């Protein structure tokens, strides 16, 4: 079994719990998730099965979209509602226009510090191991991009918001930093991941729905096959000789690609485009990049 599952992760369980549940249901050990969701968050989670786990570098880089709620008034040590208060609570809240402006000012390239309770590592150990021992460790700042951060509703002390951002962005940190900027403290109260790339939460299934489909032998209703993944990359169909070469890690040229019509000598090789190589019977064989002089395709990820 190889492919991708869109899972609707519920509240109060970890992303690893989702994977453990799927391993039991599918009787499959090789399952992993692409893009962790905190236990206090729900929403879209990618679960890769079998050979699809090798596609992590591509799916993990996709932009994410969230909807959530920020609680103004005090900050917490985890930056969310699960933590302990780290500031005196206030009941004095900013005007809605100040809130909307502050959110917009976060958009663009942002330097973030990871939350103290996070899996980011310091000297080889996750930050949460230090935080649990009441040790203060300054994590390294890293760059993320916030494409949009906007106000949906404001009913003090709660801000309902939407955000679209690059992979790796800590929404908890956005909430905490907003509270610092506004001077009233804040933490993340609720969070739902609604989109990853072009994939949407409404197309995801619960663990119970997946279990029922599996028991009914309807795997095709929850497992997206390898041939349908990374559909944004150009598709090339090899002949049998080309498949044999790629299986052994060798490059292929146009003579092995009877159904490929593009002149790759005109491709912008410097941008390192990725192509999906298929067998004549429709199996995804490998991912490859074009090389010039003479033009050929060099596989860098063989999947059969």
C-alpha positions in Angstrom: 0.0 0.0 0.0 1.5 3.3 -1.1 0.0 6.8 -1.2 -1.2 9.8 0.7 -4.1 10.1 3.1 -5.8 13.4 4.0 -6.6 13.1 7.7 -8.8 15.4 9.8 -6.8 15.3 13.1 -9.0 15.9 16.1 -8.2 17.9 19.2 -6.1 16.6 22.1 -4.1 13.9 20.3 -0.7 14.2 18.8 0.2 13.8 15.1 2.1 10.7 16.2 -1.1 9.3 17.7 -2.7 9.7 14.3 0.1 7.7 12.7 -0.1 5.0 15.4 -3.8 4.6 14.8 -3.4 4.3 11.0 -0.7 1.7 11.5 -3.1 -0.4 13.4 -6.0 0.1 11.0 -4.1 -0.4 7.8 -1.8 -3.1 9.3 1.1 -1.2 7.8 4.3 -0.1 9.6 5.7 2.4 7.1 3.5 5.4 7.7 4.5 8.9 8.6 3.1 12.4 8.8 4.1 15.5 6.9 3.8 18.6 9.0 3.1 18.3 12.8 -0.1 19.7 14.3 0.0 20.4 18.1 -2.4 18.4 20.3 -4.4 21.6 21.0 -4.9 22.1 17.2 -7.1 20.2 14.8 -7.4 20.1 11.0 -5.7 18.8 7.9 -2.8 16.4 8.4 -1.0 14.5 5.6 -0.3 10.8 6.4 2.0 9.1 3.9 1.9 5.4 3.4 4.7 3.1 2.0 6.8 4.7 -0.7 4.9 8.0 -0.4 6.9 8.7 2.8 9.9 9.4 0.6 8.1 12.5 -0.8 8.4 14.3 2.5 10.7 17.1 1.1 8.1 18.2 -1.4 4.9 18.0 0.7 6.6 19.5 3.8 7.4 22.7 2.0 3.9 23.6 1.0 2.3 26.7 2.4 -0.3 26.3 5.2 -3.6 28.1 5.9 -5.2 28.3 9.3 -8.2 29.8 11.1 -8.0 30.4 14.8 -8.7 32.4 17.9 -6.2 34.5 20.0 -7.0 35.3 23.7 -5.8 38.7 24.7 -5.1 39.6 28.3 -2.2 37.4 29.4 0.6 35.3 27.9 1.5 31.7 28.7 4.7 29.7 28.9 3.6 27.4 26.0 2.1 30.3 24.0 -1.2 28.5 23.9 -4.2 27.7 26.3 -2.4 24.6 27.6 0.3 26.6 29.4 0.6 28.5 32.7 0.2 32.3 32.8 3.4 34.3 32.6 1.9 37.8 33.0 -0.6 39.6 35.0 -4.0 39.5 33.5 -5.4 42.7 32.1 -8.9 43.7 31.0 -7.8 46.7 29.0 -7.9 45.8 25.3 -6.9 47.7 22.1 -9.4 49.2 19.6 -10.3 47.0 16.6 -8.5 49.3 14.2 -5.3 48.8 16.2 -5.8 45.0 16.1 -6.3 45.0 12.4 -3.2 47.2 11.8 -1.0 45.1 14.1 -2.0 41.9 12.2 -1.2 43.4 8.8 2.2 44.6 10.1 3.2 41.0 10.7 2.8 40.1 7.0 6.0 39.5 5.0 9.3 38.0 6.0 9.3 37.3 9.7 12.1 36.3 12.0 10.6 33.9 14.6 11.9 32.5 17.8 10.5 29.0 18.5 8.2 28.6 21.6 10.0 27.3 24.7 7.8 24.2 24.5 8.6 23.1 21.0 10.5 20.3 19.2 13.1 22.7 17.9 16.5 21.6 19.1 19.3 23.3 21.1 22.5 21.5 21.4 20.8 18.3 20.1 17.9 18.4 22.6 14.3 19.6 22.0 13.5 22.9 23.7 10.7 21.4 25.6 13.1 19.2 27.6 14.7 22.4 28.9 11.4 24.1 29.6 10.1 21.1 31.6 13.1 21.5 33.8 12.5 25.2 34.2 15.6 26.1 32.3 15.6 29.2 30.0 17.2 28.5 26.7 17.1 31.0 23.8 16.3 29.1 20.6 17.8 30.3 17.3 15.6 32.7 15.3 14.6 31.5 11.8 12.9 33.1 8.8 9.3 32.4 7.8 6.9 34.2 5.5 3.5 35.3 6.5 1.5 35.8 3.2 -1.6 37.1 5.0 -2.6 37.6 8.6 -6.1 39.1 8.9 -8.9 39.8 11.3 -12.1 37.9 11.0 -13.9 39.0 14.1 -13.1 40.8 17.4 -15.0 40.3 20.6 -12.7 41.2 23.4 -10.7 39.4 24.7 -10.9 37.2 21.6 -9.5 37.8 18.2 -10.7 35.5 15.4 -8.1 35.4 12.6 -7.0 33.8 9.4 -3.4 33.3 8.3 -1.6 31.9 5.3 2.1 31.2 5.8 5.1 29.3 4.8 5.9 25.9 6.2 7.5 25.9 9.6 5.7 29.0 10.9 4.6 28.7 14.6 1.2 30.2 14.9 1.6 30.1 18.7 4.5 32.5 18.3 2.5 34.8 16.1 -0.1 35.0 18.8 2.5 35.5 21.6 4.4 38.2 19.7 1.1 40.0 18.8 0.3 40.2 22.6 3.8 41.7 23.2 3.3 44.2 20.4 -0.1 45.3 21.7 1.2 45.4 25.3 -1.6 43.3 26.8 -0.2 39.8 26.4 -1.9 37.1 24.4 -1.8 33.4 23.6 -3.3 31.0 21.1 -6.7 29.7 22.2 -7.9 27.7 19.2 -6.4 26.6 15.9 -7.6 24.7 12.8 -5.4 24.0 9.8 -7.7 24.3 6.8 -5.3 24.0 3.8 -1.9 22.6 2.9 -0.9 23.8 -0.6 -3.9 23.1 -2.8 -5.3 20.4 -0.4 -8.3 21.4 1.7 -9.7 20.2 5.0 -13.1 19.5 3.6 -11.5 16.7 1.5 -10.0 15.0 4.6 -11.5 12.1 6.5 -11.6 11.3 10.2 -9.8 8.3 11.7 -13.1 6.6 12.2 -14.2 7.1 8.6 -10.9 5.7 7.4 -11.3 2.7 9.6 -14.8 1.9 8.3 -13.6 2.3 4.6 -10.7 0.0 5.3 -12.9 -2.6 6.8 -15.3 -2.4 3.8 -12.3 -2.9 1.4 -12.8 0.7 0.0 -9.1 1.7 0.1 -9.4 3.8 -3.0 -11.8 6.2 -1.2 -9.2 7.4 1.3 -5.8 6.6 -0.2 -4.5 8.9 -3.0 -2.2 6.7 -5.2 1.4 7.5 -6.1 0.5 8.3 -9.7 -1.7 11.2 -8.6 0.8 12.8 -6.3 2.8 16.0 -7.1 0.5 16.6 -10.1 2.0 20.0 -10.5 5.2 18.5 -11.8 5.4 17.6 -15.6 4.7 14.0 -16.5 7.0 11.9 -18.7 6.1 8.3 -19.9 9.2 6.1 -20.5 9.5 3.1 -22.6 10.5 -0.3 -21.1 14.2 0.3 -21.6 13.9 3.7 -19.9 12.2 2.1 -16.9 15.0 -0.4 -16.6 17.7 2.3 -16.7 15.9 4.4 -14.1 15.4 1.5 -11.8 19.2 1.2 -11.7 19.7 4.9 -11.1 20.8 5.7 -14.7 19.8 8.7 -16.7 17.5 8.5 -19.7 17.4 10.6 -22.9 14.7 11.4 -25.4 15.1 8.1 -27.1 13.6 6.5 -24.0 10.6 8.9 -23.9 8.4 8.2 -26.9 5.5 10.3 -25.5 7.4 13.4 -24.4 6.9 16.3 -26.7 8.7 19.2 -25.0 12.2 20.4 -26.2 14.1 20.2 -22.9 17.0 22.0 -24.3 14.9 25.1 -23.9 14.1 24.4 -20.2 15.5 26.8 -17.6 17.8 24.2 -16.0 19.1 26.6 -13.5 15.8 26.6 -11.7 16.1 22.8 -11.3 12.6 21.8 -12.4 11.4 18.3 -11.3 9.7 15.8 -13.6 7.7 12.7 -12.8 8.8 9.6 -14.7 6.2 6.9 -15.4 6.2 3.4 -16.8 4.1 2.5 -19.9 1.5 0.9 -17.5 1.1 4.1 -15.5 3.3 3.5 -12.4 5.3 6.4 -10.9 8.9 5.3 -11.4 11.0 8.2 -10.2 11.5 11.9 -9.9 14.2 13.4 -12.1 15.8 16.7 -13.2 16.8 17.7 -16.7 20.4 18.0 -17.6 21.9 19.8 -20.6 24.6 18.9 -23.2 23.3 16.5 -24.5 19.8 16.8 -22.9 18.8 13.9 -20.6 16.9 13.3 -17.3 18.8 12.2 -14.2 16.7 10.5 -11.6 17.3 11.6 -8.0 14.5 9.7 -6.3 13.7 6.1 -7.6 10.3 4.9 -6.3 10.0 1.3 -7.7 
